[in-house]
Amino acid sequence: DAKTTQPTSMDCAEGRAANLPCNHSTISGNEYVYWYRQIHSQGPQYIIHGLKNNETNEMASLIITEDRKSSTLILPHATLRDTAVYYCIVRANSGGSNYKLTFGKGTLLTVNP
Amino acid sequence: NAGVTQTPKFQVLKTGQSMTLQCAQDMNHEYMSWYRQDPGMGLRLIHYSVGAGITDQGEVPNGYNVSRSTTEDFPLRLLSAAPSQTSVYFCASRGAGFVYEQYFGPGTRLTVT
């Protein structure tokens, strides 16, 4: 799986957009970008994933650069409940026993009132 | 659906004691796995299962046993607890095929003294 690099921490004002970057310069053509988050003392929660195109769901938007070497997770209107560690994970959907997610250290996003 | 449930939420053991951490899911997912999370270490895969009757080792399997007699349940057994097994344990599940959304349980916080 490709290695990812994320900032250790970020701050965001409540109600503003939170933009979390992820660098994955060694990503392969068949590897997807996934984002999970972990609110304190809870299990990780899936947010979104994408391959090439930008993606949006009810939680967030994912913007992937054209060369796919980096991506940005956007929380359009951050709330205090979005304070969490956000993990960017890159891996291939190769089927079979795809059991393992490799979680790095992620970005601690703190949403301030 | 209850999703992924884990019991107990908290447990204190003495060195050498044994116990079983319970995990159950009601989503008919084929794949289930156990992770442990230690401060500054991220999540590490202990054991996983790709279906009833099939289990395999992850990154850190020593000191843990698993079995999968039903689709719903995937218990993790500590045969002789050691202080190094003090951690937060998460169970996860996902469906078959190329779906990559893993669902995590709320975690079990284990302390071994």
Chai-1 contact restraints between the chains, C-beta under 6 A:
chainA,res_idxA,chainB,res_idxB,connection_type,confidence,min_distance_angstrom,max_distance_angstrom,comment,restraint_id
A,G43,B,F90,contact,1.0,0.0,6.0,A-B,restraint_1
A,G43,B,F104,contact,1.0,0.0,6.0,A-B,restraint_2
A,G43,B,G105,contact,1.0,0.0,6.0,A-B,restraint_3
A,G43,B,P106,contact,1.0,0.0,6.0,A-B,restraint_4
A,G43,B,G107,contact,1.0,0.0,6.0,A-B,restraint_5
A,P44,B,F104,contact,1.0,0.0,6.0,A-B,restraint_6
A,Y46,B,E101,contact,1.0,0.0,6.0,A-B,restraint_7
A,N93,B,F98,contact,1.0,0.0,6.0,A-B,restraint_8
A,G95,B,F98,contact,1.0,0.0,6.0,A-B,restraint_9
A,S97,B,V50,contact,1.0,0.0,6.0,A-B,restraint_10
A,Y99,B,Y31,contact,1.0,0.0,6.0,A-B,restraint_11
A,Y99,B,S33,contact,1.0,0.0,6.0,A-B,restraint_12
A,Y99,B,Y48,contact,1.0,0.0,6.0,A-B,restraint_13
A,K100,B,L45,contact,1.0,0.0,6.0,A-B,restraint_14
A,F103,B,G42,contact,1.0,0.0,6.0,A-B,restraint_15
A,F103,B,L43,contact,1.0,0.0,6.0,A-B,restraint_16
